[in-house]
C-alpha cells in the first residue's frame, strides 16, 4: 500500500475511535442520569426535550435503559476497531 492510503486508514481509524469513545461517554452519562432519576440540563424546545425523551416508555427495552444498551454497543464497536 502507498503511504497516502496508510495515512487515510490511520485517519479513518482515529476518527472512528474518537467517535466511539464519545458515544461511550455520552451513553454512560445518560445511563447515570436514568438511574439517578435526574433530567440532564438541556434546552427544552419544540424539537428537543430531554425530560420527555428520558422519561418516555420507549426509553427502556425490557427494563433496560436504551442508554445502557448504547454503551454496550459503543464498547463493542470500539473493541472491533482495535481488532
N, C-alpha and C positions, 0 to 999 in steps of 0.2 A: 504494500500500500504506500501511497505517497505521503509525504509529510503533511500536506494540506488535508487529506482525508483523516489522518490521525488526529489532527487538531480539531476537525469538525466532530469526530466521535468523542473526544475529550470534552469539548464544549457542550455537546448534547448530554453527555453523562452528567456533567456538573450541574446543568440546568435541571435535569430530572431529579438529582439528589436534593438540590435546594428546594424544589417544589414539593417533593415527597416529605422532606423534613418539616416544611411549613405546614403541610397537611396534618402531620402527626401532632405538631404543637397546637394547631387550631382545634383539632378533634379532642385532644387531651383537655384543653381549656373548656370546651363545651361540655365534655363529659363531667368534669368537676362541677361546673355550673349546674348541670342537670341534677347531680346527686346532692348538691348543697341546697338546691331549691332557689338559688339566686337567678335573676334575669340579668344577663350582661348588659352593660350600658351601650345603647346604640340609638341612633336617630330613628325614632318612630315616624313613619310616614305612610303614604299610600302603598308603596312598593316594598317597604322593609319595616318589619316589626318583630324584633327578636322574641318578645314575650309570646306572641301568637304562634310563632314557629316552634319554640322550645316547649310550650305547654300544650301543643296540639296532640290529639290522639295518634297522629301519624308520626310523631317524633320518637315513638318506640316500636319495636318489632319483637313480638313475643316477650315483652317485658324488658328488652334490651334497648338502651338508647341508641339511636342511629349514629350519634357522635362516637360512641364506643365502637360500633361496627366500622365506622370510618377510620378510627385509629388503628384497628386491626388491619384494615385494607391497606392503609398507607404504610404500615410497618412491613407487611408482606411485599408491597411494591418496592420499598427501599431495600429489602433483603434481595429481591430478584435483580435489582440494579447492580448490587455488589457482586453477584454471582457471575 
